[in-house]
Amino acid sequence: MDVTVPSRSKSAFCAALLCLAASALLSGYQAGNPSAYVIEDHVNLVLLDVSVKDPRGGYVTGLTKDRFQVFEDGRRQTVTEFANIDAPVTVGLVVDNSGSMRFKRPEVVTAGLAFAKESNPRDEFFVVNFNNHIVSGLPEKVPFTDKIHQLRAALYYGEPMGQTALYDAIAYSLEHLELSRQDKRTLIVVSDGGDNVSKTSLPELMKLIDSSRATIYTVGLFDPDDRDRNPSVLRKLAKVSGGEFFEPPALDDVVPIFHKISQDIRHRYSIGYVPDDVGTKRMVRSLRVIATNKDGRKLFVRTRTAYTTAPFSELISEQKRNSVEVRHK
């Protein structure tokens, strides 16, 4: 089995899941000590978080590196790094706290806590609540937590009211993920409507997503008569980042959906390559990954569809000109 294990990265390990100028190269177990990880510096390493399913929707595990093909702008790339283990993840729970979420909140809190309890013991979490304002659910000096009582308090923090600053909340959450010690990073966004008060525009947000290494899962809790509902945006955010969009038919389905998200995170492959034309100046590059089983049949692959070579730090600095206010608990 090919195994290359990402280690905890330093805060300087910046610029995104994808085009990282001087990122950490996944490099395998040290002999005789499978818990020790090795980091090597590499330039322009592209890292992809990949989910693979069979035609029946079941997760396909145990694939080796030779079962994958990666294409950037239609050009096949050489896969140099590969991992198929359950590595620790940083998860941001980004929860709509507008007035219309008042009666949906208990199910979301229950789902979030159940999700945390079945996670990898080394996973770490944070919570962002949003309505007219962006509120960091954890105390200001606690960027991440693995403690259930802190997570519960963060999810219940604040009274549901006001409108929906969805884009601002995701932009802030992507920036917060840059503080993570983990190489794998995920956002779970729960909302019951479209954006109506953000200072961040959708094109600005899409640029941040393309430059981030985050996989985004979105859960739409829509009311039929909600004029602001916008499932297409939530679907787009999930697709471009390699995540998945869910629209539960009833509130009772929220907990099972969070369980599905947990399973998807746990069964993902990590694939890395160095582009064969790193010297070109194209900012946005398309991605395609093909996976096949031992019989050569194609499997269903979900990963991000593009990335940008612009450093995340530069994009977020530009976006901050909008002066999005973030409140702390």
C-alpha positions, 0 to 999 in steps of 0.5 A: 500500500502506498502511504504518505502521511501529511504532518502538522504544518507550520503557520508559514505553510500558507497559500492553499491546498493547491499551489503552495510556494514552499509547501510541505511535501507529503513524504511517508513513514520513517523506518521503524517509527510509523508515527513519525512524519517527515516534511520536505520543502518543495516548490509549487506542490499541488495537493488534492483532497479526493473522494472516490465512489463506485456506481452504487455510491459506496466509498472505494478504499484501498486504491493505489497511486497507479489507479489515479490520473491527474490533469491540469488544464488538460495536461496529464501530471505525474502524481508524486505524493499519495496517501489513503489514510484517515489523517486528522482534519481541521473542521470549521462549522459555519452556521447561519444564525439569522432569525429564520434559523430559530426553530432549526438550531437544535437539530444543527447543534445536535448534528454538529456535536454528533459529528465531533464525537465520531471524528478522529481524536486528533481533529480540531474544530471551530465555530463561526455563527453569522447573521448581520454580523460574523461571530467567532463562537470560541473565546478569542484566545481559543482558535480551535478546540477538541472539547465537546463542551466548548463546541456546544457552547460555541454552537449555542452562542447568540440569539438567532436574529437578523439577516444573512452575511453568508459570503462574509462568514465563509471568507472569514472561516477560510482565513481562520483555517490558515491558522490550522496545524493540520494539512487537511481542512474542511468547512461545513456551511449550514444556511437556510437562505441566500446572502443579503448583507455581505460586504464580500461579493460572490466573485471575491469569495470564489477567488478565495476558495480557489486559493484555499486548501479547504473542502467545503460541504454545504447544507441548505435548510430552506423554507419553501416561501423563502425569497432569499433561498439560493441553493445554486450558490451553496451547490457551487461552493461545494462543487468547486472545492470538492465537497458536496451539497445537501438539501435535507427534506426534513430537519430530522435528516440533518444528523444523518447528513452530518454523518455522511459528511463525516464518512466522506472526510474519513475516506478521502485520498490525498494526492500531490503533484508538481505542475509540469509548467510551473513557469507559466503565468496563468492564474487559474488552472482547471483540474480533473482527476480520474480513478479506475478500479483493478478492472480499468473501469472509471469510478466517480471522483469528487475533488476541486475543479480548479485552483489559482496560483495567487497566494491566499494571503494576498487575496484575503488582504485585498478582500479585507478592504471591505472591512468585514467586522468579526466579533468574538465571544 
